[in-house]
Amino acid sequence: MLTDSERALARAVLIHGPIARSALTNRLGLSPASLTRLAKPFLDRGYLIELDDLADGSVGRPVRPLDVAPGLGRFAGVKVTGDALEVVVTDVRAALLAQRTAALETHEPDGVASRIAEVIRSLEVEALVGVGVALGGAVDGGTVRYAPFLEWEDVRFASLLEQELGVPVALENDLVALAEAERWFGLGRGIPGFVVLTIGAGVGYGLVVGGEVVRSAEAGLGLGGHIPLNDNGPLCQAGHRGCSQALLTSGSIAAQVSAALQRPVTYDEALERAVAGDPAAAAVVEAAADALGRLIALAANLTFQTAAVLAGEGIGLFAIAEDRVRAAIAAGRDPRAEPVRLYVDDSGFTAWARGAAAVSIQAAVDRLRLD
């Protein structure tokens, strides 16, 4: 296994490469000689490569950036919901190579593992190094402690899927996985701290502080879903009035507009009618936009993180009501506070699956051997 210094080098080149040795020494706090000694076994084993000389504008010899070697294999990421699988194949930097959405017709663990394996095989992945699986619930190593959408408790799911595919499987809570993907390869790359807020079937919350994702046994409990945001808002299924779940989920927004119009509408149609100027739809969407802004402001105020990544399959709300969301954020912040920087990942379910691939990539780095 890698030492802490070796792991830090591998991660730095993977996340920030191609990267000059001078930048690496500054980032890792190493002398040039120590970096050369540390990098040599990675170069000898073909994990890292030196690129062609590149002039960086300084006086002296051109630099030879370090980068990960091409062809280090492929990774699969799987987001599991109650009724579907979103599966992606990526390279070692989580760049999307293939994807597929597939129905999930059983919640039996063996059946879910078989279905995932079937879909991954159908994508004909060459040189599959590992698989990541992300789901809503509490995860402990390779065990799903609690997953309400699947009605699972204490399911050793990683080993089931490993038996099907014959490669290592990394299992993670979906919000933690998404935060890891945004931190390593996504919109949060290079940002030391930020919050991750997702809206869709539920409301999710993740946190990165000091360059690390905050992990907790409570990550899968949906604690971000019932923060009170509007005293006069609708009720959620748990009976909370005006909480984030009641105001921001796609199901709640669609239900409110449906009730106002006295006919069923989908979430996308609710947004479309709001844009078209329908008074009932516009009122619901405006209340949701205000709630989203308040939630972002609360997250920034309570964590001291002034950047937020917005994601989830329901993030279309932000696209049509950005000005109102930003106004609500400003209203919820002290005028002397730093403005909250917003980054929007609008890739929907793909973002969740890519997060699963990212945790598989992280696990693969930790498994590297140099002896």
ABEGO torsion letter per residue (X at the ends): XBBAAAAAAAAAAAAAOBBBAAAAAAAAGBBAAAAAAAAAAAAAAGABBBBBBBBAGBBEBBBBBBBBBBGAEBBBBBBBBAABBBBBBBBAAGBBABBBBBBBABABAAAAAAAAAAAAAAAGBBGBABBBBBBBEBBBEABBABBAAAGBBGBBAAAAAAAAAGBBBBBBBAAAAAAAAAAAABAABGBABBBBBBBEABBBBBBBBGGBBBBBAAAAAGAAAABBABAABBBBAAGBBGBAAAAABAAAAAAAAAAAAGBBBBAAAAAAAAAAGBAAAAAAAAAAAAAAAAAAAAAAAAAGBABBBBBEAAAAAAAAAAAAAAAAAAAABBAABBBBBBBBBAAEAAAAAAAAAAAAAAAAAAABBAX
